[in-house]
Amino acid sequence: MFKRLTVSILIVSVFVLSACAAPTASPTPAPTTPLTLPTIASTPTSEPTTAPSPTPTVSPTTAPGALPDISSSNYVDDRSTPAALMSSYFNALNRKEYLRAYSYYQDTTSIGSFDKFMQGYENLQSVSIVFGQISNEGAAGTIYYTVPMVLNFTQTSGTQEKSANCYIVRLPEPGNFGAPPIIPMNIYRGEGKLVDLTTTDATALASACTGADFPTGPNAVPATVEQQTDLSSANYVDNRSDPISLINSLVNAINSQQYVRAYSYWQSTTQSYANFAAGYANTKSVKAQYGKPISNPGAGQIYYSVPTALFSVQTDGSLQTFVGCYNLHLAQPAIQATPPFQPLGIVSGTFSQVASNADITSLLATACNP
């Protein structure tokens, strides 16, 4: 086990990285497939859903496991793996969505107030990243990941700088939460140092995580993001980058019986957590099929409607099929200025049970019609 660090230092005039509070361990996240479903009971219950994406429209990772584009033209809000989380953090900085970046720290004591954090990046134009070998170590229901990185950033003045950084990412075991709120994967601490621009990435990475207080467990973790092709309990998907990824995360949480996590994807609901969880008492697994998401941008707001078919296998082996529409919402991240950050979330969902041999494609075509 490693000792608790004092403060995370961001290196470079523009970056200020600091340490965060301690956590609890959790399982290594894994890939998943698109599945989605509302609380399934003998009578389908509708649940709020909101899955909007910031401008520009966000799209899921195309290549399985491939690292996402973190430039300002893309939107990445993914806590499924350590590499996904750190990619999301720097994507938020590139897009100047400072409150979102700030939200990836669960404990902000070491990085100070949001205003101070934001001021530390006022001269940052853009940043690109390179990952080193990620390792992990479990402790008391939490997994800590050590993430070595090279940061290449450009200041608004045109100045180029390079730094060798080391982050500790933590994930409290999602299945250990018995009631809301849940603590998602987060940045526990970060520190770094400027290096000469001519320094090779390999050399910079070798010097990034040399402190004795970094967890260096024997488990190597690939610097990849989750694959949304298997939403079973064997994988871990916690991705709010776009509507489909969010609903996939909901399905993955249900299949993993992580109902507090599943409940957290709802932005608003009148249903209590106890009733929400009870609705899945007879659900063994769920899969989903989607129609084409509909985007409805507004003044500073983004709304999505996602036609969805849910296929639920019950504990008695029977199959229930539901077709309906999830509605999702996201306030533009760049204009959110007061903590806490509000990510893409589900605001409502209306579903009807249909025959198992129904023409799902035709039903999806009209599932979100007014």
C-alpha positions as MATLAB code, in Angstrom:
seq = 'MFKRLTVSILIVSVFVLSACAAPTASPTPAPTTPLTLPTIASTPTSEPTTAPSPTPTVSPTTAPGALPDISSSNYVDDRSTPAALMSSYFNALNRKEYLRAYSYYQDTTSIGSFDKFMQGYENLQSVSIVFGQISNEGAAGTIYYTVPMVLNFTQTSGTQEKSANCYIVRLPEPGNFGAPPIIPMNIYRGEGKLVDLTTTDATALASACTGADFPTGPNAVPATVEQQTDLSSANYVDNRSDPISLINSLVNAINSQQYVRAYSYWQSTTQSYANFAAGYANTKSVKAQYGKPISNPGAGQIYYSVPTALFSVQTDGSLQTFVGCYNLHLAQPAIQATPPFQPLGIVSGTFSQVASNADITSLLATACNP';
ca = [
       0.000    0.000    0.000;
       1.267    3.489   -0.645;
       1.331    6.440    1.687;
      -1.032    9.297    1.211;
       0.490   12.143   -0.738;
       0.372   15.686    0.337;
      -0.293   17.782   -2.706;
      -0.385   17.170   -6.429;
       1.624   19.684   -8.347;
       0.905   20.530  -11.882;
       3.960   21.387  -13.690;
       4.183   24.057  -16.223;
       3.028   27.573  -15.911;
      -0.299   26.653  -17.394;
      -1.082   23.334  -15.744;
      -1.773   23.023  -12.088;
      -2.359   19.470  -10.965;
      -2.948   18.614   -7.411;
      -3.631   15.697   -5.146;
      -7.060   14.515   -4.221;
      -8.604   12.613   -1.385;
      -8.383    8.913   -0.697;
     -10.858    6.308   -2.007;
     -11.891    2.684   -2.079;
     -10.879    0.003   -4.586;
     -12.811   -1.375   -7.442;
     -12.665   -3.816  -10.311;
     -10.851   -3.095  -13.509;
     -13.293   -1.618  -16.009;
     -13.939   -3.504  -19.212;
     -15.644   -3.237  -22.594;
     -19.362   -3.531  -23.214;
     -21.982   -3.638  -25.932;
     -24.913   -1.389  -26.617;
     -27.788   -2.412  -24.387;
     -30.379   -0.314  -22.704;
     -33.423   -0.799  -20.644;
     -35.727    0.866  -18.200;
     -36.706   -0.653  -14.910;
     -38.212   -3.974  -15.887;
     -41.047   -5.396  -13.931;
     -44.231   -7.190  -14.875;
     -45.440   -3.786  -15.988;
     -42.740   -1.723  -17.631;
     -41.971    1.424  -15.704;
     -40.802    4.543  -17.412;
     -37.808    6.396  -16.148;
     -36.383    9.797  -16.898;
     -33.636    9.909  -19.462;
     -31.538   12.669  -20.907;
     -28.634   12.104  -23.235;
     -27.527   15.316  -24.919;
     -24.032   16.066  -26.154;
     -22.168   19.331  -26.184;
     -21.546   21.053  -29.440;
     -20.098   19.604  -31.517;
     -22.015   16.361  -31.497;
     -20.160   13.626  -29.702;
     -19.669   10.223  -31.217;
     -18.523    6.990  -29.597;
     -15.064    5.549  -30.137;
     -15.043    3.820  -33.502;
     -12.043    1.506  -33.146;
     -12.377   -0.942  -30.241;
     -10.221    0.256  -27.364;
      -8.653    3.050  -29.422;
      -7.860    6.256  -27.578;
     -10.296    9.051  -28.461;
      -9.628   12.328  -30.207;
      -9.193   14.819  -27.358;
      -9.065   17.939  -29.514;
     -11.623   20.691  -29.033;
     -13.634   19.360  -31.991;
     -14.651   16.236  -30.062;
     -16.395   15.615  -26.728;
     -15.155   12.919  -24.349;
     -16.684   12.325  -20.900;
     -15.701    8.759  -20.075;
     -14.779    7.235  -16.704;
     -14.640    3.595  -17.816;
     -10.852    3.171  -17.699;
      -7.919    5.234  -16.380;
      -6.917    6.195  -19.928;
     -10.506    7.177  -20.711;
     -10.702    9.356  -17.593;
      -7.424   11.158  -18.273;
      -8.371   11.617  -21.936;
     -11.646   13.171  -20.769;
      -9.807   15.497  -18.399;
      -7.516   16.900  -21.083;
     -10.331   16.987  -23.618;
     -12.231   19.235  -21.182;
      -9.214   21.552  -20.934;
      -8.833   21.673  -24.727;
     -12.507   22.628  -24.986;
     -12.151   25.151  -22.152;
     -14.825   23.312  -20.194;
     -13.083   24.001  -16.919;
     -15.884   22.976  -14.593;
     -16.016   19.554  -16.264;
     -12.233   19.192  -15.898;
     -12.505   20.221  -12.237;
     -15.215   17.598  -11.666;
     -12.843   14.721  -12.435;
     -11.224   15.353   -9.036;
     -13.413   13.858   -6.316;
     -11.536   15.677   -3.563;
     -10.554   19.186   -4.662;
      -8.763   20.152   -1.436;
      -5.320   20.015   -3.021;
      -6.261   21.912   -6.178;
      -8.154   24.687   -4.443;
     -11.289   26.526   -5.482;
     -12.768   26.260   -8.939;
     -11.837   29.874   -9.704;
      -8.213   29.207   -8.790;
      -8.191   26.029  -10.866;
      -9.630   27.834  -13.900;
      -7.121   30.685  -13.626;
      -4.280   28.156  -13.778;
      -5.267   27.330  -17.369;
      -6.048   30.816  -18.689;
      -2.977   30.801  -20.972;
      -3.427   27.273  -22.272;
      -4.242   26.952  -25.961;
      -4.137   23.165  -26.358;
      -2.558   20.002  -24.999;
      -1.777   16.584  -26.455;
      -0.980   13.513  -24.366;
       1.061   10.306  -24.460;
       0.438    7.435  -22.027;
       3.042    5.214  -20.432;
       2.489    1.817  -18.805;
      -0.430    1.998  -16.380;
      -0.371   -0.221  -13.284;
      -2.794   -0.747  -10.423;
      -3.048   -1.797   -6.812;
      -6.106   -2.606   -4.736;
      -6.776   -1.437   -1.195;
      -9.882   -1.641    0.999;
     -12.504   -1.864   -1.718;
     -10.771    0.583   -4.057;
      -8.405    0.250   -6.990;
      -5.652    2.823   -7.421;
      -4.082    3.241  -10.846;
      -0.710    4.865  -11.513;
      -0.811    6.662  -14.861;
       2.462    8.039  -16.309;
       1.923   10.649  -19.025;
       3.782   13.060  -21.265;
       1.991   16.370  -21.859;
       2.782   18.521  -24.875;
       1.053   21.845  -24.660;
       0.852   25.094  -26.511;
       0.299   28.383  -24.752;
      -1.821   31.168  -26.214;
       1.472   33.000  -26.825;
       2.573   30.161  -29.106;
       5.124   28.850  -26.610;
       5.592   25.054  -26.677;
       6.200   23.170  -23.433;
       6.582   19.523  -22.470;
       6.197   17.816  -19.125;
       6.477   14.389  -17.540;
       3.465   13.814  -15.298;
       2.194   11.110  -13.007;
      -1.429   10.713  -11.931;
      -3.098    8.446   -9.452;
      -6.620    7.478  -10.501;
      -8.945    5.661   -8.134;
     -12.117    3.661   -8.529;
     -14.254    2.736   -5.510;
     -15.918   -0.653   -6.088;
     -19.295    0.282   -7.665;
     -20.974   -2.817   -6.260;
     -20.176   -1.759   -2.693;
     -22.530    1.228   -2.778;
     -25.866    0.425   -1.184;
     -27.460    3.836   -1.627;
     -26.833    7.055   -3.608;
     -24.665    8.901   -4.231;
     -22.019    6.814   -5.970;
     -18.380    7.884   -6.357;
     -17.203    7.279   -9.940;
     -13.624    6.769  -11.120;
     -11.740    9.982  -10.337;
      -8.342   11.658  -10.230;
      -6.824   11.266   -6.785;
      -3.622   13.169   -7.351;
      -1.382   14.482  -10.121;
       2.102   15.940  -10.287;
       4.715   16.626  -12.915;
       7.804   18.455  -14.048;
       8.829   20.346  -17.142;
      11.333   18.636  -19.401;
      13.297   19.855  -22.390;
      11.355   19.798  -25.650;
      14.000   17.519  -27.152;
      13.437   14.854  -24.469;
      12.040   11.665  -25.986;
       8.673   10.449  -24.760;
      10.257    7.212  -23.530;
      12.760    9.118  -21.407;
      10.115   11.473  -20.041;
       7.782    8.598  -19.159;
      10.587    6.731  -17.398;
      11.005    9.672  -15.021;
       7.315   10.417  -14.485;
       6.265    8.033  -11.674;
       9.419    7.446   -9.681;
       8.158    8.484   -6.245;
       8.037    5.860   -3.498;
       4.456    6.789   -2.696;
       2.989    5.779   -6.060;
       1.097    2.481   -6.105;
       3.018    0.091   -8.325;
       1.044   -3.119   -8.235;
       1.935   -6.072  -10.462;
      -1.112   -5.632  -12.692;
      -0.433   -3.851  -15.970;
      -3.435   -2.018  -17.425;
      -3.577   -1.136  -21.138;
      -3.900    2.535  -22.017;
      -7.170    1.957  -23.850;
     -10.820    2.880  -23.484;
     -13.700    0.447  -23.055;
     -15.184   -1.501  -25.948;
     -18.938   -1.085  -26.078;
     -19.549   -4.465  -27.638;
     -20.099   -6.427  -24.449;
     -22.303   -4.889  -21.788;
     -22.230   -7.943  -19.571;
     -21.117   -7.910  -15.941;
     -17.663   -9.018  -17.111;
     -17.044   -5.512  -18.452;
     -17.254   -1.988  -17.082;
     -18.752    0.935  -18.991;
     -19.255    4.387  -17.464;
     -19.376    6.739  -20.427;
     -21.435    9.942  -20.828;
     -19.830   11.157  -24.048;
     -22.956   10.683  -26.157;
     -26.527    9.348  -25.858;
     -25.845    5.761  -26.911;
     -22.780    5.444  -24.673;
     -24.780    6.717  -21.704;
     -27.597    4.243  -22.246;
     -25.025    1.479  -22.754;
     -23.581    2.458  -19.372;
     -27.028    2.178  -17.806;
     -27.489   -1.293  -19.265;
     -24.015   -2.369  -18.169;
     -24.720   -1.185  -14.614;
     -27.996   -3.137  -14.548;
     -26.326   -6.280  -15.889;
     -23.659   -5.880  -13.197;
     -26.341   -5.354  -10.514;
     -24.724   -2.006   -9.722;
     -28.051   -0.294   -9.221;
     -26.714    2.802   -7.469;
     -24.571    3.459  -10.538;
     -27.535    2.794  -12.828;
     -29.667    5.215  -10.787;
     -26.957    7.899  -11.078;
     -27.473    8.138  -14.836;
     -30.894    9.678  -14.296;
     -30.697   13.443  -14.186;
     -34.099   13.764  -12.606;
     -36.625   11.249  -11.377;
     -39.497   11.083   -8.941;
     -38.785    7.413   -8.327;
     -36.950    6.580   -5.104;
     -33.757    4.550   -5.299;
     -35.388    1.715   -3.345;
     -38.206    1.418   -5.883;
     -35.773    1.767   -8.775;
     -33.606   -1.113   -7.540;
     -36.634   -3.240   -6.678;
     -37.809   -2.931  -10.282;
     -34.865   -5.095  -11.351;
     -35.341   -7.831   -8.737;
     -36.419  -10.327  -11.396;
     -34.087   -9.133  -14.153;
     -31.196  -11.438  -15.067;
     -29.786   -9.502  -18.029;
     -30.695   -6.847  -20.567;
     -29.753   -6.013  -24.126;
     -30.748   -3.084  -26.290;
     -31.264   -2.093  -29.884;
     -31.363    1.549  -30.979;
     -32.956    3.667  -33.623;
     -31.389    6.916  -34.792;
     -30.920    9.463  -31.963;
     -32.667   12.795  -32.483;
     -30.813   15.949  -31.434;
     -32.692   19.035  -30.276;
     -30.232   21.811  -29.364;
     -31.593   24.819  -27.512;
     -30.270   28.006  -25.946;
     -27.342   26.662  -23.964;
     -29.023   23.257  -23.683;
     -28.891   20.041  -25.692;
     -31.676   17.479  -25.719;
     -31.671   14.026  -27.260;
     -34.344   11.456  -27.923;
     -33.178    7.874  -28.455;
     -35.544    5.197  -29.849;
     -34.718    2.057  -27.874;
     -35.762   -1.570  -27.745;
     -34.953   -3.455  -24.544;
     -34.720   -7.231  -24.360;
     -34.844   -8.429  -20.772;
     -34.178  -11.995  -19.676;
     -35.948  -12.640  -16.374;
     -34.634  -14.830  -13.566;
     -37.222  -17.483  -14.507;
     -35.766  -17.618  -18.033;
     -38.612  -15.762  -19.752;
     -37.951  -12.917  -22.193;
     -39.669   -9.534  -22.070;
     -39.357   -7.024  -24.896;
     -40.002   -3.299  -24.532;
     -39.899   -0.505  -27.091;
     -39.853    3.160  -26.210;
     -37.939    6.394  -26.073;
     -35.270    7.762  -23.749;
     -34.973   11.539  -23.442;
     -31.641   12.998  -22.383;
     -30.310   16.437  -21.520;
     -27.019   18.270  -21.199;
     -26.435   21.906  -20.315;
     -23.590   23.150  -22.515;
     -20.420   22.280  -20.522;
     -18.607   25.465  -21.564;
     -21.236   27.660  -19.913;
     -21.546   25.688  -16.687;
     -19.695   27.861  -14.202;
     -20.774   26.796  -10.721;
     -19.905   23.410   -9.158;
     -21.039   20.728   -9.274;
     -20.780   19.957  -12.984;
     -23.942   18.419  -14.435;
     -23.062   15.786  -17.062;
     -25.272   14.286  -19.729;
     -28.136   12.493  -18.019;
     -31.435   10.733  -18.576;
     -34.524   12.827  -17.898;
     -37.298   10.479  -18.945;
     -38.094    7.188  -20.572;
     -41.403    5.835  -21.818;
     -41.661    2.160  -22.788;
     -44.371   -0.335  -23.722;
     -44.116   -4.099  -23.690;
     -44.426   -5.707  -27.140;
     -44.599   -9.241  -28.472;
     -41.274  -11.051  -28.711;
     -41.784  -11.508  -32.461;
     -42.678   -7.854  -33.114;
     -41.044   -5.919  -35.969;
     -38.587   -3.979  -33.799;
     -37.142   -1.916  -36.643;
     -40.557   -0.554  -37.575;
     -41.440    0.175  -33.959;
     -38.178    2.056  -33.409;
     -38.902    4.264  -36.401;
     -41.823    5.844  -34.539;
     -40.829    5.250  -30.897;
     -39.913    8.894  -30.242;
     -42.693   10.508  -32.275;
     -44.629   13.162  -30.349;
];
